[in-house]
Amino acid sequence: MYRDRNELDSPPCLSTSDPLTLTAGEASALVGVSVTTFRRLVRSGDAPAPVRIGRRWVFRRADILNYVEALAPRPS
C-alpha cells in the first residue's frame, strides 16, 4: 500500500483512515509514552489489554482512545 506524502509526515495512529486496531508502537504514540513504558503499563494492568488476531497482538483503537480520555485532567 502506498501512502501520500502528507500521511508519511503524521504519526500512523493519527492518519485519516482510522484503523480499528493499533500496534504497540502506534498505541504508545497515542498515549504519549515509549513502547517500553506502554508495555509495562499493559503488564501491570494499568493500560488496556491487547487482543490476538491470528499471530499478532494488537490493541483496539477504541480502548486506547478511552484510556487516553480517562487520563486527561478534568476541568474544575
C-alpha contacts under 8 A as a table, 3 or more apart, distances in Angstrom:
res1	aa1	res2	aa2	distance
3	R	7	E	6.19
3	R	8	L	6.84
4	D	7	E	5.68
4	D	8	L	6.82
5	R	8	L	5.32
5	R	9	D	6.76
6	N	9	D	5.37
6	N	10	S	6.77
7	E	10	S	5.40
7	E	11	P	7.72
7	E	12	P	7.45
7	E	15	S	6.20
7	E	16	T	7.99
8	L	11	P	7.42
8	L	12	P	7.68
10	S	14	L	6.71
10	S	15	S	6.79
11	P	14	L	5.51
11	P	15	S	6.84
11	P	26	E	7.88
11	P	29	A	7.79
12	P	15	S	5.47
12	P	26	E	6.63
13	C	18	D	7.33
13	C	19	P	7.87
13	C	22	L	7.16
13	C	26	E	5.35
13	C	27	A	7.30
13	C	29	A	7.55
13	C	30	L	6.73
14	L	18	D	7.18
15	S	18	D	6.22
19	P	22	L	7.02
19	P	61	R	7.15
20	L	60	R	6.06
20	L	61	R	5.33
20	L	62	A	7.47
21	T	58	V	6.00
21	T	59	F	5.36
21	T	60	R	4.59
21	T	61	R	5.05
22	L	25	G	7.81
22	L	26	E	5.61
22	L	27	A	5.77
22	L	58	V	5.58
22	L	59	F	5.08
22	L	60	R	6.36
22	L	61	R	5.97
23	T	26	E	5.16
23	T	27	A	6.07
23	T	57	W	7.48
23	T	58	V	5.11
23	T	59	F	6.31
24	A	27	A	5.08
24	A	28	S	5.95
24	A	35	V	6.50
24	A	38	F	7.57
24	A	39	R	7.50
24	A	58	V	6.79
24	A	59	F	7.11
25	G	28	S	5.20
25	G	29	A	6.20
25	G	34	S	7.97
25	G	35	V	5.67
26	E	29	A	5.15
26	E	30	L	6.31
27	A	30	L	5.10
27	A	31	V	6.24
27	A	59	F	7.14
27	A	61	R	7.81
27	A	64	I	6.67
28	S	31	V	5.02
28	S	32	G	5.90
28	S	33	V	5.38
28	S	34	S	5.93
28	S	35	V	5.43
28	S	38	F	5.55
29	A	32	G	4.94
29	A	33	V	6.25
29	A	34	S	7.16
29	A	35	V	7.84
30	L	64	I	7.81
30	L	68	V	7.80
31	V	64	I	7.55
31	V	68	V	5.95
33	V	37	T	6.18
33	V	38	F	6.23
34	S	37	T	5.22
34	S	38	F	6.11
35	V	38	F	4.99
35	V	39	R	6.09
36	T	39	R	5.23
36	T	40	R	6.23
37	T	40	R	4.97
37	T	41	L	6.22
38	F	41	L	5.02
38	F	42	V	6.27
38	F	47	A	7.54
39	R	42	V	5.00
39	R	43	R	6.14
40	R	43	R	5.11
40	R	44	S	6.21
41	L	44	S	5.21
41	L	45	G	6.23
41	L	46	D	5.09
41	L	47	A	5.27
42	V	45	G	5.11
42	V	46	D	5.87
42	V	47	A	4.67
42	V	48	P	6.21
42	V	49	A	5.98
43	R	46	D	7.66
44	S	47	A	7.74
45	G	48	P	7.06
45	G	49	A	7.34
47	A	64	I	7.95
47	A	67	Y	7.00
48	P	59	F	7.51
48	P	63	D	6.30
48	P	64	I	6.67
48	P	67	Y	7.22
49	A	59	F	6.95
50	P	57	W	5.87
50	P	58	V	5.20
50	P	59	F	4.55
50	P	60	R	7.17
51	V	57	W	5.56
51	V	58	V	5.47
51	V	59	F	6.03
51	V	60	R	7.41
52	R	55	R	6.78
52	R	56	R	5.68
52	R	57	W	4.54
52	R	58	V	6.31
53	I	56	R	5.33
53	I	57	W	6.31
53	I	58	V	7.20
59	F	63	D	7.32
59	F	64	I	7.17
60	R	63	D	5.28
60	R	64	I	6.52
61	R	64	I	5.22
61	R	65	L	6.19
62	A	65	L	5.12
62	A	66	N	6.07
63	D	66	N	5.18
63	D	67	Y	6.13
64	I	67	Y	4.95
64	I	68	V	6.17
65	L	68	V	5.10
65	L	69	E	6.13
66	N	69	E	5.04
66	N	70	A	6.13
67	Y	70	A	5.08
67	Y	71	L	6.34
68	V	71	L	5.11
68	V	72	A	6.45
69	E	72	A	5.26
70	A	73	P	7.94
